[in-house]
Amino acid sequence: MALEQYNKKRSFDQTPEPKGKLERSAKRRFVVQKHRASRLHYDFRLEMDGVLKSWAVPKGPSLNPGDKRLAMQVEDHPVSYFHFEGKIPEGNYGAGTVMVWDTGTWEPLGDEHTMMDKGDLKFRLHGEKLQGEFVLAKMRSRRPGSKGTEWLLIKKKDESMQTGFDIDKLDYSVLTQRSLKEIAGDQGSDEWQSNRKAAVRKGAEWLLEDDNKPSQPTPAKTAVRKSAKSKSTKTVRKTSSIKKKSRRAA
């Protein structure tokens, strides 16, 4: 996916977001941005060929080799997106709070272009939170409505693996040490505007899968309903008893 798609989604006379331009540097950096939009997810990005190859990972990366994380490939982003942390205002595309969850460098374990073409990208990360070998494996089976952008992000077994890895315990920015809530409440955070309304990309409905499920009643609501039902049953029984006594007296 080239930067044309990134640029096509934005009107740069109306938004201060950086225009998508290729970077000529040969750096290999990576960044993981925690993004609370319509649904919380993580954006996993690898610097390659002057852009950030990007995947949206709903549950975030894991150091547990047993976790196979769904990663949906999205459009390439410009390298200037690398250290963005702040808020995208309501009513804008991707509205929500963004944190730089991890950053560092990466090295391909082979030729990255050949591996990308084969859908089997193996690499090693050198980050603050993520270390060791990983693989991005493209899924061969297609889900209904799939555009073929589904990959799996998997940790390889090595000295940096953690079988009890809990991503929720690492809710802090590697740049500012702030939590996502602290960034959301910081009026001084950077804000990126976009003329595009907040919406879920076609083919990325998985971001709202749980939101479409019928809501389950909370324990409190369930207790109230049971109490109301019990009172109603008692009232009916009492009324029936009175009617029977009245008939006998007559």
Backbone torsions as a table, in degrees:
resi	resn	phi	psi	omega
1	MET	NA	123.7	-176.2
2	ALA	-93.1	173.5	-178.9
3	LEU	-70.7	-10.4	177.6
4	GLU	-58.9	-38.9	179.8
5	GLN	-66.5	-40.1	177.6
6	TYR	-61.3	-48.4	-178.8
7	ASN	-66.8	-34.9	-177.2
8	LYS	-65.5	-27.8	-177.9
9	LYS	-80.7	-7.9	-172.8
10	ARG	-130.4	146.7	174.4
11	SER	-107.7	106.7	-170.3
12	PHE	-77.2	-5.0	171.4
13	ASP	-84.8	-5.2	-179.1
14	GLN	-121.6	-5.9	-178.2
15	THR	-135.7	139.7	177.7
16	PRO	-82.2	5.2	176.8
17	GLU	-60.1	146.0	-178.5
18	PRO	-68.2	139.0	177.2
19	LYS	-71.3	141.7	-176.8
20	GLY	-69.9	111.8	177.3
21	LYS	-131.5	143.0	178.4
22	LEU	-69.7	138.1	174.5
23	GLU	-98.0	135.9	-176.3
24	ARG	-90.7	-1.5	-179.1
25	SER	-71.6	156.2	-177.7
26	ALA	-102.3	26.0	-178.6
27	LYS	-71.4	152.3	174.0
28	ARG	-125.1	90.0	178.0
29	ARG	-112.7	161.9	174.3
30	PHE	-135.2	156.4	175.6
31	VAL	-146.1	144.1	173.0
32	VAL	-120.4	119.2	179.9
33	GLN	-109.1	123.6	176.2
34	LYS	-82.2	125.8	-169.7
35	HIS	-131.4	111.1	174.4
36	ARG	-94.7	97.4	177.2
37	ALA	-107.7	-132.6	175.1
38	SER	-62.7	-23.7	176.4
39	ARG	-149.7	140.7	-179.9
40	LEU	-65.6	133.1	174.8
41	HIS	-156.5	177.6	179.4
42	TYR	-122.6	137.5	177.1
43	ASP	-101.7	114.9	-178.7
44	PHE	-99.6	121.8	-173.6
45	ARG	-131.5	133.2	177.4
46	LEU	-116.9	128.5	177.2
47	GLU	-75.1	121.3	-176.1
48	MET	-155.6	130.3	177.1
49	ASP	55.9	36.5	175.2
50	GLY	81.4	8.0	177.5
51	VAL	-136.5	176.6	173.3
52	LEU	-104.5	106.7	172.9
53	LYS	-67.9	129.1	-167.7
54	SER	-127.7	142.5	176.1
55	TRP	-135.2	138.1	174.2
56	ALA	-94.5	122.0	-176.2
57	VAL	-114.6	104.4	-175.2
58	PRO	-54.0	-46.5	-177.1
59	LYS	-95.2	-3.1	-180.0
60	GLY	82.1	162.3	179.3
61	PRO	-68.9	159.5	-178.9
62	SER	-137.9	149.3	174.9
63	LEU	-93.8	5.5	177.5
64	ASN	-94.6	115.4	-179.3
65	PRO	-59.2	-19.9	179.7
66	GLY	-77.9	-11.4	179.7
67	ASP	-91.7	121.1	175.6
68	LYS	-108.0	101.7	-173.9
69	ARG	-87.7	125.4	174.4
70	LEU	-63.7	132.5	179.3
71	ALA	-133.6	114.4	-179.1
72	MET	-94.4	118.4	179.8
73	GLN	-70.0	132.4	179.1
74	VAL	-119.0	-175.9	-177.1
75	GLU	-65.3	150.3	175.4
76	ASP	-59.7	145.5	176.6
77	HIS	-115.2	152.4	177.7
78	PRO	-70.1	153.0	-179.4
79	VAL	-61.4	-24.2	179.5
80	SER	-65.8	-11.5	175.5
81	TYR	-80.1	-7.1	-166.2
82	PHE	-51.6	-49.7	-174.8
83	HIS	-112.1	29.9	177.5
84	PHE	-71.4	130.4	175.0
85	GLU	-144.5	125.4	-178.3
86	GLY	159.6	-147.6	-174.3
87	LYS	-124.2	137.8	170.9
88	ILE	-101.8	116.2	-171.9
89	PRO	-59.5	155.1	178.0
90	GLU	-56.2	147.4	179.0
91	GLY	85.4	-0.3	-179.6
92	ASN	-109.2	159.4	178.5
93	TYR	-60.9	125.2	-179.4
94	GLY	73.8	23.8	-176.6
95	ALA	-53.4	135.2	179.2
96	GLY	150.6	-164.0	-175.4
97	THR	-108.4	138.4	-178.0
98	VAL	-123.3	131.8	177.5
99	MET	-122.6	141.7	171.5
100	VAL	-82.8	94.3	-173.5
101	TRP	-73.9	-36.6	176.5
102	ASP	-157.9	154.8	178.1
103	THR	-157.6	158.0	-178.9
104	GLY	168.4	-148.1	179.2
105	THR	-121.8	162.2	178.6
106	TRP	-137.3	155.2	176.8
107	GLU	-134.7	129.9	179.1
108	PRO	-71.8	145.7	177.1
109	LEU	-100.7	63.5	-174.8
110	GLY	136.8	-165.7	177.5
111	ASP	-81.9	116.9	-173.5
112	GLU	-63.3	-33.8	-178.9
113	HIS	-69.9	-42.3	177.6
114	THR	-63.9	-43.0	-179.2
115	MET	-66.3	-39.6	177.6
116	MET	-62.5	-43.7	-179.9
117	ASP	-62.6	-35.4	179.9
118	LYS	-81.8	-12.5	-177.7
119	GLY	74.4	33.2	-178.6
120	ASP	-145.2	74.7	-174.6
121	LEU	-91.6	110.3	178.0
122	LYS	-102.7	137.5	-176.4
123	PHE	-157.6	166.7	177.6
124	ARG	-120.4	133.8	-179.5
125	LEU	-104.3	142.7	174.3
126	HIS	-126.6	79.8	-178.2
127	GLY	-118.0	-176.5	177.7
128	GLU	-77.0	-36.5	-178.7
129	LYS	-107.6	-35.3	-177.9
130	LEU	-105.4	125.0	180.0
131	GLN	-135.3	154.4	172.1
132	GLY	94.5	-166.9	-173.2
133	GLU	-91.0	140.8	178.6
134	PHE	-136.5	168.8	172.1
135	VAL	-140.9	140.3	169.3
136	LEU	-107.6	110.0	-176.6
137	ALA	-111.2	123.9	-179.2
138	LYS	-74.2	133.5	-179.3
139	MET	-76.6	134.0	-178.6
140	ARG	-86.0	-34.3	-179.9
141	SER	-78.2	143.9	-177.2
142	ARG	-103.8	133.5	172.9
143	ARG	-82.9	159.6	177.4
144	PRO	-56.7	128.1	-180.0
145	GLY	78.9	9.3	-176.8
146	SER	-70.5	146.0	174.5
147	LYS	-105.8	9.2	179.5
148	GLY	77.9	27.8	-178.2
149	THR	-105.7	9.4	-177.8
150	GLU	-84.9	127.7	175.0
151	TRP	-125.8	170.3	172.1
152	LEU	-121.6	130.3	176.5
153	LEU	-100.7	117.0	-173.5
154	ILE	-130.4	136.2	176.4
155	LYS	-82.3	137.3	176.0
156	LYS	-85.7	155.4	178.8
157	LYS	-75.7	115.5	176.1
158	ASP	-156.7	-170.1	-175.1
159	GLU	-68.3	-15.2	-177.8
160	SER	-97.7	1.7	-178.6
161	MET	-72.4	152.0	178.0
162	GLN	-136.5	107.7	-177.3
163	THR	-67.6	-25.1	179.6
164	GLY	-102.0	29.2	-175.5
165	PHE	-61.0	131.0	179.2
166	ASP	-128.2	104.7	-175.1
167	ILE	-66.1	-26.6	-178.1
168	ASP	-67.1	-20.2	179.2
169	LYS	-81.3	-3.7	-177.9
170	LEU	-115.3	40.7	-178.4
171	ASP	-83.3	70.5	175.7
172	TYR	-151.6	150.8	179.5
173	SER	-80.6	136.2	177.0
174	VAL	-76.7	-10.2	178.3
175	LEU	-93.2	-44.2	-172.9
176	THR	-121.7	-3.4	-178.9
177	GLN	65.3	9.6	179.7
178	ARG	-83.5	151.2	173.7
179	SER	-81.8	170.7	179.2
180	LEU	-62.8	-39.1	178.7
181	LYS	-64.9	-38.8	179.7
182	GLU	-66.5	-38.4	177.5
183	ILE	-66.4	-40.6	-179.8
184	ALA	-64.0	-31.6	-177.5
185	GLY	-93.3	0.9	-178.3
186	ASP	-89.6	108.6	-178.3
187	GLN	-67.1	-15.8	-178.9
188	GLY	-91.3	0.6	180.0
189	SER	-65.4	151.4	176.1
190	ASP	-61.0	144.3	176.1
191	GLU	-127.3	128.9	176.5
192	TRP	-105.3	127.8	178.8
193	GLN	-96.1	152.5	174.4
194	SER	-148.4	140.8	-179.5
195	ASN	-78.5	-6.3	-178.2
196	ARG	-87.9	133.0	179.6
197	LYS	-68.3	150.4	178.7
198	ALA	-62.8	127.3	-179.2
199	ALA	-159.9	158.7	177.0
200	VAL	-88.2	130.9	180.0
201	ARG	-62.0	144.5	176.6
202	LYS	-63.1	131.0	-176.6
203	GLY	92.3	-4.0	179.5
204	ALA	-119.0	32.4	-178.3
205	GLU	-65.2	-14.7	178.8
206	TRP	-59.8	-22.6	179.5
207	LEU	-64.9	-20.9	-177.8
208	LEU	-119.2	16.1	-175.9
209	GLU	-55.1	-49.3	-178.1
210	ASP	-69.3	-29.1	-178.8
211	ASP	-68.6	-22.5	-177.6
212	ASN	-86.0	-8.0	179.6
213	LYS	-77.7	147.0	178.1
214	PRO	-58.8	136.0	-179.0
215	SER	-69.4	141.4	-180.0
216	GLN	-92.1	139.4	179.9
217	PRO	-65.3	140.7	178.6
218	THR	-75.0	161.5	179.1
219	PRO	-55.9	-37.7	-179.1
220	ALA	-65.2	-44.8	-180.0
221	LYS	-65.1	-38.9	179.5
222	THR	-62.9	-41.1	179.7
223	ALA	-64.3	-41.0	179.2
224	VAL	-63.4	-42.5	-179.7
225	ARG	-64.0	-41.6	178.7
226	LYS	-64.6	-40.4	179.6
227	SER	-63.9	-43.3	-179.2
228	ALA	-65.1	-40.2	-179.5
229	LYS	-65.8	-39.6	-179.7
230	SER	-64.5	-43.6	179.0
231	LYS	-63.6	-40.3	-179.6
232	SER	-63.0	-41.9	179.9
233	THR	-64.2	-42.0	179.6
234	LYS	-64.0	-39.3	-179.9
235	THR	-63.7	-42.5	-179.7
236	VAL	-64.3	-42.7	179.3
237	ARG	-63.5	-41.1	-179.0
238	LYS	-65.3	-43.5	179.6
239	THR	-63.2	-41.0	179.8
240	SER	-64.5	-39.0	179.6
241	SER	-64.8	-41.6	179.9
242	ILE	-63.5	-41.6	-178.6
243	LYS	-63.4	-40.4	-179.8
244	LYS	-64.0	-43.2	178.6
245	LYS	-62.7	-39.1	-178.7
246	SER	-64.4	-40.4	-179.8
247	ARG	-66.7	-40.2	179.8
248	ARG	-64.8	-40.9	-179.8
249	ALA	-65.2	-34.8	-179.7
250	ALA	-72.7	NA	NA
